[in-house]
């Protein structure tokens, strides 16, 4: 025990001499201990997760009646990911990001609410007699997930979670959250003004099963939001607080590559869209003849790429990034324009062997659409955020005046801190790869 928290350890290994089933010696012990414990928070932990979307998946034999016995939450590991699930109102956490090789998510369970595997991290749990809050931070100190429970909850409603706020214009913010219960009458949405404000006030009530709301009543500025469920018996605990700014993206960024040297205040040599093992700094990346040229290797085995990436991050909300592809590399060498945050989350155009790939990589999973690459009709590539629909639009043009939509997808991740990349290379020994030539990069409001 630690203060108001009572921890219960279980051996989930199949080699446990007394068995690892619900009716085993330890199963009966846990049932008796949970039902008789008086602490407000009862945490059960063991190695193999009853529910997991990761590589190893769910250990179904560990799906005991934890909730019915009085558990507040179940913690496990085994899969090298972070995942929070909600099964019939009981939170299950999988945390295996302590330092070993990270795993991909394989089959996403319907009860999964938050998944993360971009880098390592740890959980921090704060508890008192009234509430307990589970937080997951990555090694950079970024808060990835937070989830709270409260004993002062006569409504019996599980608090909504995963609240996100997205500014779609200078006067509208869209909210989304996870409904973790099935007994609410609706949701109470509260807002306060200011980056560190605490004086929340109700702005709307929405009906049961709602998981989104658009707030069109604000002026440009910083805001904080929170949401809770309600029914005739009372209110749930509040969700996490979502912070957002409606300052319209006024930043502009461009480069016509006419300096004869890469502008190191804007760009740095390298890539964010690929693992460091792809990067080969031997490949020439130079400004020549008023353009940026990248020359892939010829007849060299292995994977060799190089390019430039923006020094700072930019807010893509309501904005677009465009580049002119004067010439794409040839004979299955790759020419790429990417917008993203890291190797696991990006949007891109990629030309290879007569095909133009329109790609999305989300949580380390890549998908794409394909079209025949026409170097005249597809001379300009643009990636644009449409605020009205909150979608990402991939477009090409022959003259930067008339644009043709290549693909449109829902915004797959936050886009308020995106970097830009222009790169080229090859993954095979290629004869005559030519060179990738970029010009007239532009970023700014739509």
C-alpha positions, 0 to 999 in steps of 0.5 A: 500500500502507498497512501490511499492506493492499494497495489495487488500483484499477480503472477500471469505466467503460465508456469505459475505453480498455483495456476494463473486462472480466475479460479486459481489459488491466486485468483481466489486470493485476489477476489477476497482481497479486492472485495475486502480492501477499504482504500479508495484506489485498488490497482492490480498489476501483472506482466501479460496484458488481458487486452493489447493491440500490440505485437503479442496481443491479448492474453485472454486468460487474464480477463478476470472479473477485476471490475466486479471485485472492486479494482480501480485499474489494471496495469501490465506490460509485455508488449513494448508499447503504451496503450490505454483501453477502457473495457466496460468502464475499467481502465487497462494500461499497457506500458512496455516502453522502458527501453527494449525494442519498441513494437508496432501496433498490429490489430487495434482493439475496439476498446483501445483509446490511446496508443503510443510507440514513437519513443520510450517513456514512463507513467506517473500516478498521482493519488489522494483520497478523492482522485487518482490521475494516471499520466504517461510522459515520453523521454522528452518530457512530453505528456502523451496521455492523462486519465483521472478517476474520482470517488466523488462521482455519484453519477457512476459515469466514467469520465470522458478522456482524450479531449483534443481542441483544434483551431480551424479558423480564427473564430472556431475551435473543434473539440473531440473526446472519448465517451467512456460510459454508457449511462450519461444523459449528455456532456457539459462543455466548459471553457476559459480564456487565457493560456493558464486560465482556471476560471472555467464556465459552461459554454454548451450541453450536448446529448448522450454519446456525443464525442465532438463539438464545434465552438464558433463563439470565440475571438483570436486568443488562447483557450482551455477546455474540459468536458464531463458527463452528466445524468440525473444523479450528478456529474462525472469527473472532468476530462483532461484539459485541452489547450489551444490558440486561435491565432491565425497562422500568419507565418510564411516561409519560402526559398527560391534556392538562388543563393548558390548555398543552402541557407542554414537559417532555414534548412539543415542537411538531413531527413526526418521521414526516415531512420538515420540508417537511410541517411548518407551524407556523401550524396551531394545536396547543393544549390546550383543554377537557381535550384536545389539539386540532390544526386542519388548514388549510381550502382551502389548497393544498400539504402542511401538518401540525403536531403534538407529539412526545415530548421524550425517547425511550422503550423500547417493549420489553414495553410499549405506547403508547395514545391516545384519539382523541376526534375525527378530522379530517374530509374527507380530512384526516389524524389520526395517532399514530406511534411511531418514531425518525425519518422513515424508521422508525416505526409508526403509526395514521392516519385519513383519509377514513373509513379507518384505516391501520395503517402501518409505515415501515422503512428509508424504505419504507412499507406498511399494512393498512386497515380502515373507521374507526369513530369509536366502535369505534376510539376508542382506538388502541394500539401494543404490543410482545409480548415473547413473540413479539417482534412489534408489535401494533396494537389498537383499542378502544371503551372501553380495556378490550376490545381488537381486534387490527387488525394484528400484524407482526414487530418491524421495527427496534430499539425501545429508543429510540422517540419518540411523535407526535400530529399532523394535517394535509392534503395537499390543499385541503380544505373543512371539515377539522374538527379532530383531538382527542386525550386520555389518552396513556399509555405503560408496561409491558404 
